[in-house]
Amino acid sequence: MVSAKFLIALIVGLIPGHRLGTNDLHESIGTKIFEQKDAVVNGDLSTYVQLLMGYYNVKGLALAVVRPDGEVEFGSWGNRTETGDKVTPDTLFNIGSCSKAFMSASLGILMDDFASGRNTTPLPHELTEFGWQTELREILPADWKLEDTWASEKANIQDILTHLSGLPRHDLSYSRTDSAKDAVRRLRYLKPTFELRQQWQYNNQMYGAGSHIVSTYTGSYAKFVKNRIFSALGMNSTTFFSSEAESTGRFSQSWSVDGRRIPYPLPDESIDLIAGAGGVITSASDITQWLKMLLRDGQHPSSNTTVVPKAGFDAVTTAHSFITGGGVGTTSFSIQGYGMGWIRFSYQGHEIVYHNGGTPGISSSIAFLPNNNLGLAVFTNGGGKNQVADAVMYRIIGDVLKLQSNANATSNGSSSTPGLQRRQEKKVTTTLPLQQYAGTYSNPGYGSITFCDPRGNSSYCRAVLSNFSTVDSASQSTSPADNSSSLFAATNRLWCTHIRLDAIEPQLPAPNPDVNGDTFGMRTPFLYPEGYGADKTPFADTYGLGDNYIAVAQFVVQHGKVVGFGIFQDIRTTVIGVRKYAEVWFDKI
């Protein structure tokens, strides 16, 4: 755990007796750095960044600043490859959920095309106009349907992009080979946890639905964004496709939360699915054009032509839904609202429009302060490092605006990274023989998954158990893994390669007539039984969760037979009715 004293020192930027020499500074640290008195990216900031990187094990970081006077500065530190190639302002990083702002902007552009008669594909005959209040059933009549009838009929584009659809994340419902259309058509099988417009809940699939709208009416979301945003702004290195990024020789490699090299998680085959929610790959150099455009309310920074129409720009950057009323335990932050791909709040009285991004292997933050004409972007090549990106961002904001240092300003309290609530429970022996829980389970929204008990002998189970055994044996744990009460599965989900269920103590009050099966804690790791990169030691990437569980799986037994299980983030809220109240219910087949 990070000590409060250390964090305070980092945020203030002063650690007595510790200063890095100039030889520690990477040469590619910006434009006009150390030559001008008012430089933002200066020696003090570099010292601060390197302290953060060392403490949090960040391999490489790049940043861009558009200053209030219009000047641009860059900073870059560390390595982009395990062989020591340095990060520069031109290094390419995936930016995760910071991509959502590009998706909402593209819809604003497309809406203006229809309003101006520039569209090439007509709207459905019963639809006379296309805007943020357009209902999904009208704009995607062949594909849109939700489990809840009223929400299915009434949900509009603004609802889904402001995370008011009523659906929780459901990030394990889609695979790496799904298309955006596949994911949209599967929404009808996913259970909501709130009514439409009742509660803000982050959901990546809805940004897939947005990209599917663009593809439906233009032919290709990726091509539309490239032509109308990337190329229009001169972001010539920015792309959705890792193959294109790799061909430049400037694409950063990725590292896990724990510092192991991992593969890039979003291959080209997954881009149709994830482009709208998290697919953009860009550099500090390129992103300055995006930041300048944002600071000009959608206008091109040099030609004064419109890139994002003003109506669309205002719609996506205005907060429409309520996230939280408190700002990380400090009065420095206002309440936080969500626009469409942007979070809006104030920090020490200064309005900020912001989003962060996180996937396995990257962490990023992008923000602009419209009333101060300040834009910032911070990219790192490590998963789970958003506290670093945010700390650097707030340090720069404080330096530029001469604000009081705030040791709590390392996060705005929201998260866009994949994953559910963390849990850690004591393992127990199952009340039923473990073999009774092994087998194949199915849910129409999630597909099928086959769990193996430790004695499973099919070719599938032998392979699955071998992978877990290899990784467990190589673990740094002082004691061998206890697998006697665990179930194991392989999967092709985008955010994990395997699933492990460990029997834990019952979570529901007893007696409970609906539950006489066992309770399991759920983990969803990426397993690398052959290691990755230069290090061939087997390992698991748990995205920083360690031994914690992301959810609880409650099995139900009827007449001595296992009939299925439900997945809960907080099972203690449910007293009876596992099948009814579970966020996801799997039938045993």
N, C-alpha and C positions, 0 to 999 in steps of 0.2 A: 504494500500500500504506500502511496506517496505521502510523505509527511507534509503537514500544513505549513511548517516552517520553510521547507524547501520550495513549495509552491509560491509562498509569499515572496521569497527571494527571487524566484524566476519572474514573477509578474512585475515586481518592482524593477528587476533587471540589475540588481546589485548584490553580489555575493562578496563580502569583505575578503580581501586577500587573494581573490581569484580573478585574474585577467588573462585572456588569451593573447599571445603575441601575434604580430602581424603575419608571421609565417604560418599560423594556423588558419588564416583566411583564404578561402578558395579564390583564385584569380578572377573567376567569372561571377562577380558580385554586383554587377549592375552597370548602369550608364552614368557617367560623371560622378562616380562614387569616390569619396574621400577628397575630391577636388573642390566640391562646393560645400559651403558652410551649412546650408539648410538641407542637405541630403537626408532622405528618410532612411535609405538602406546604407547605414554607416557602420563604423566599427563597433559601437555599443550594441546595435541591433544584431550584428553578426555574432558577437560574443553570446548574446542571449539565445539566438537561434541554435548555436552549436551546443550550448549547455542543455537546451531542451532535447536536441537530437541525441546527445550522448546519454542522457538520463532515461529517455523513452525508447532507445534503440531504434532510431529512425536512420535508415541508410542514406536517403537522399531527399532533398527538399528544394523547391523552386517557388519564387513568389514574384508577383507583379503589382506595382502600385501606380495608379493614375492619380497624380497629385492635384490639389485644388487649383494650381496654376496651369494645369494641362500637361505638365511634364510627366514623363513616364520613367519609372525606375524598376530595375529587376534585381533579384538576388538569387543565388544558387549555391548550394552546399552539398557535399557528400557525393555518393556514387549512384549511377543509374544501372550499373551492371556489377555482378559479383567479381568480375575481373578488374574492376577499378576504373572503368570509364566514368568521367565526371558528369554530374548534372550541370546543365547550362540552361539559360532562358529558353533555348529551343528544344529542350528535352520534352518528349511527348508523354503525357500521363492520361489515363482514364480519369474522369472527374465524378464518376458515380452519379448520385442523385442531383448534383448541380446541373445535370443534363435536363432535368424536368423543366427548367426555365426555357430551354430551347424548344421543347415540345409545345408548351403553352403559347410561346411566341409564334410558332409555325401555324397554330390554329387561328391566332389573331390575323395573321397574314392571309390565310385561306378564306376566312370570313370576309375580309375586305375584298378579296378577288371576286367572291360571289356577289357582294353588294355592288361592285363596279362592273360586273358583267365580264370579268376576265377569266372566269372558270372554264375548264374544258370538259368536265363531266357534270351533267345536270343533277340537280337534287331529285329525290323521289317525287313523283308527280303531286302527292298530297302536301308536300312541304314547300311553302312559299318563300321562306327566308331562313338564313342560317346564322345563328348567334349563340352567345353563351347560355341563353335560356332554352335553346333547342333541346328537346328531349331525345335521349339516346334511342328510344324505340322508333323515332322518326328518321334519324340520320343514319342508323344502322339497323334497318328493319329486318334484315335476314339473320342478324347475328346477336342482337342484344336481347337478353332476358335475365332477370334475377329471380332468386327463389321466392322473394316476397313480391306478390302481385302489384301492390300499390307502388312500391319502390321501382319495380320494373317499368311501370307505366309513367311515373312522374319524374324519375331522375333525369336531370339535365346536365349539360356539359360542365357548367360551373359547379354543380353538386359533386361530381366525381373528381374534378381536379382540385377541389378544396378539401378533399378527404372527408366528405359528409355522406358517402354512399351507404354507410351502415355496416360495411364489411371490414373485418380486421385484415391483417396482412395476408394471410394465406400464401406465404411465399414458398411453401413446400408443395404447392399444387401444380407448379409448372416445371417442365423438364427443359434441358438445354436444347432440345430439337423442336420444341413447340414454336409456332408462329404467334404473332400478336392476335391473329384471328382465332387460333386455337384457344388461347387463354380467354379471350372475350366470350367465346361460345361455351366455355366451361364455367363461367360465372354463375350460371343458372343453378349449378349444383353446390355452390359454396354458401354456407350458412352465415347470415348477418349476426352481429352481436348487439346492434342497436338499430333503431328505426332510421329511415332516411332523414337526414338533416338534424338528427338528435345529438350526435357526438362526433367530434373530430377523431378519426382513426386513420393512421397512415396506411396507404395501400398502393403498392407498385403497379398492380394490374390495371388500375384505372388510367395510368399514364400509358400503358400498352393499348388501352381502348382509345385514348386520344390519338396515338400514332396510327392506329388502325383506321380511324376516320380520315386522317390525312392520306394514307395509302389508298383508301377506297375511292377518294375523289381526285387524286393526282397521279396514281399509279405506283408511287414509292415514297414512303416517308423519308428514307435516308437521302434520296435524290432531291426531294423537295427542300429539305433543310440545307443540303449542300449548296443548291443553286440560289436559294432565296436568303440564306443567312451567312453560311461560311464564305462562299464566293463573293457575295455582295459586300461583305466587310473586309475582304482580303485575308481571311483566315485560311491561308492556302495549305497549311500543314494539318488542319483539323479534319477529322474523319470519324466515322463510326467503326471502321474495320481495322482489326489488329494487323491483318496482313499488309494493309497499306502503311500503317504506322511502322511496322517492322522493316519494310522496304526502305525507309528513310535512313535507317541506322541510328535513329535518335529516340527510339521507343524505350521507356524505362522498364526494366524488369521489376518483379513484384516480390514482396516479402510478407510473411505472416506476422501476426501480432507478436509472436515469440521470436521473430528474427530469422525464420527459415525461408529460403528461396522457394517460391511456389509458382505454378504456371498462371498466366493471365486467365482470369475466370470467365471472360466473355468472348469466346471464339466467334469467328464470322458466322457460323451456323446459328448462333443464338441472337444475332443482332436484330432480326425482324421482331423477335419477342421483346427484347430489353432496350432497344434504341431510345424509346421515348422516356423510359424511367431512369436509365443509367448508362447509356451507350457512348457518350461523346468522349473522344480522345483529342486533347489539345495541348498547347504549350503555354508557358507564361508569356512568351512573345505574342502569340496569336490572341490570347484572351484579352489583351489590352484593347483590341478593336471592339470586342463585345462590351467591355466595361465602358469605353468611351461612348458607344451607342446608347447604353443604358443611362449614362449621365446626361444624354441629350434627348431623353424621352422617346427613343426609337429612331432618331435621325442619324444618318451616316456621319461619322465624325469629321470628314473633310469635304464631302460633296454636298452635304445638307439635303440629300435625297432621303426619302422615307424607306427605312428597312422594316420596322415594325410599326404599323399604323397607330396613331396616338390613342384611338379608342381601345385597341387591343392592348397596347402597352399599359394604359391606366387600369384596365380590367385585371390583368395578370399580376400587377404589382400592388394592388389594393387588397388589404386583408378582408376576407369574407367569412372566415370561420375562426373560432376561438380555440387556441391551443392550451394555454396555461395562464393563470393569473399571477404567478410568481416568477421571478427571474433568478434562478440558482441561489436562492437564499440571500439576496442582496437588494437593497432599494435602488441600485444603479440601473436595474432593468425594469422596463414597463411590462404590462401584459403583452402576450405574444399572439399574433393572428397569422393565419395562413391565407395567402392569395392563391395563385395558381402556379406552382413551381417556385414560390418565394415565401419566406417567413418575414413578417414585418413587426418591428418593435423599436423601442428607443433605448439607448444606452447613455447614461449620464446626460439625458436631455437631448441627445442627438439621434435622429431617426435613421434606422438601418434597415435595408432590404437585403436579405441574406438567405443562403442555403448551404448546407454541408452535403458531403457525399462520402459514402464508404462502401467498398466491396472488399472481398478478400484480396489484400495486396495493395490497396490504395486508400488514402484519406484526403479529403479536400474541403476547402471553404472558399466561397465567393461572396462578396458583399459590395454594395455601393451605398453611399450616404448622399441622397439626392439634394439635401439642403446645404451640404458642405462640399459638393463637387469632388468627392473622394471615392475611388474605386480600388478594390483589393482582391487578389486571388492568391491562395496558398495551396500548393500541391505537394503531397508526400507519396513515396512509393512503399509504404507500409500499411497493412491493415490495422484498424483499431487505433489510429493515431490522430483522431479528430481533436483530442485535447491539445495536441501540439499545433495543428493548423489554426485552431481557434485562438490559442494563447498568442501566437505570432500576430494574428489579425488584430486582436484587441491591443496588443502592444503598439502596433503601428498606428492604429486609430488614436490611442492615447498620446503618442508622440506628436502626431500631426496636429491634433486639436488641443494639445496642452492640457489634457485631462488628468485628474487625480488617479494615481495607480490603484488598481482594484485586483486583489489577489484571487477573487472568485471569478474573474472574467475569462474562464477557460472554455466555457460552453454556454450556449444560450438556452440550454435545458431541453432541446429537442434532439431527436435522433432519426437519421434516415438510413441507418445501417440495417442489414437483414438480421433477423433473429427475434426471439420472443423473450419473455421474462426469465431472468436467471433464477435457478433453484438449486439447492443442495440438500439432499436428504440422506438418512441412514439406510444402507442396504439391508435387506432381510431375506429370509428363505420364503419361497412361495408356499401358500397353503395347498395349492393343487400341484400335481407333478408338472414340472416346467414343460415337458413334451406336449402337454395338452394346449399350451399357448402357441406352440410352433405351428406354422402353416401360412397360408395365403389369405390376405385380407384385402377388401376392395371398397373404394368410395368413388362414386361417379365423377367427382370433381378432382380427385387426387390420383385415380387409377389404382393399380394393384401393387401390393408389396408382400414379399414372402419373408417371414422371420424363421431363423434357425435356432434351435437350442444347441448347447455346446456339444451334443452328441450327433447332430445332424450329419447324415452320410451321403446325401445326394451330391452330384458334382457341383451344383450351385452352392450348397452349404459348405462343402469342403473348401471351395475357393473363398467364400465369405469369411469363414472361420480362420482360414490361413492368413488372410489379410489382417484381421484383427489381432491374431496371435503374434504375427511378425512385428506389428507396430507396438503392441503391449510389451513385448520382450525387449524392445529397444528403448522403452521409456526410461526416463531418469528417475522414476519412482523407486524408492528403497525396498518396496515389497511388490511381489507379483500381483497382477490384476486378478481380482476375484470374479470369475465368469460363471460360477456355479448357479447363479440365479439371474442370468442375463439372456436376452434374445438379440439376434444380430441379423442385419439385412443389408443388401446393396441396393442402390437406387441411382437413377439418372437425373435426379433433381438438379436444378441450376446451382443451388446453394449448398449442396452436400453430395458426397459420393456414397455414404453409408449411414445407417441408423442403428443406434444401440438402445435397448431398453433394459434398465436395471430394476429389479424388484426392490421397492422401498416400503416404508411403513404406511398403512392405510391413511388416507387423507380425509375421509368422510366420517361424520359422527356415527357411532354405532348405537343401536342396531339400525341397519338400512336395508329394507326389503328389496331394494332395486340392485344392490351391489353385494355379490358374494364371490366375486373374482378378485384377483390380486391387482395391486397398484404398482406401476412402473414409472421411473424417471426416464426421460427421453433426452438423448444426445444425438446431434446430427453433424458428425465430423467429415472433413475431407481426409481420407487415408492415403498415405504415400508409402506403401510397403517397400518401395525401392528408392526412397528418398527423392530428391529432386535437385537439379543443377549439379554443382560440384560435390555437394554433400550427399552421399548415397545412404546415409543412415535412415532407416524407416522412421516415420513420424506421423502424427495426426495434427491437423490444423482445426482447432475448435473455435476459432475466431475470438480467442481471449476468454472463453467461458471456463476453461480448465475442467474441473470435476463437477461443475454446476450443470443442472439440467435446464433445458429451455422450456420444457412443458412436462405435464404428467399424463400418462396413458392409463385410464381406468378400464379394466376388462370386466365384462359382464358374463356370468355363467347362469344358464337356465337348464334345469333338469339334468344337471351334471355335465352339460356341454357348453363349451366356450362359444358364444354367439357373436362376439365382436368386442371392440373397445372404442372409447371416446377420448379425444385429446382436449385437455384443458390448460389454459395458462394459470388459472387459479381455481383449482377444484374445490377448495374450501367454501366457495360461494354456492355450491350446488348441494342440496340435501337429498334430493331424490330425482330420478329421471336422467340417467347418464345419456341414453340415446337422444333424448329431447334437448338437453342443455349443453352437451359437448359442442365445442367449436367445430370439430370434425368427428364423424362417426364412421368407423370401418366395420363392415360385415365380414365375418369369417366365411370363406367359401371352400 
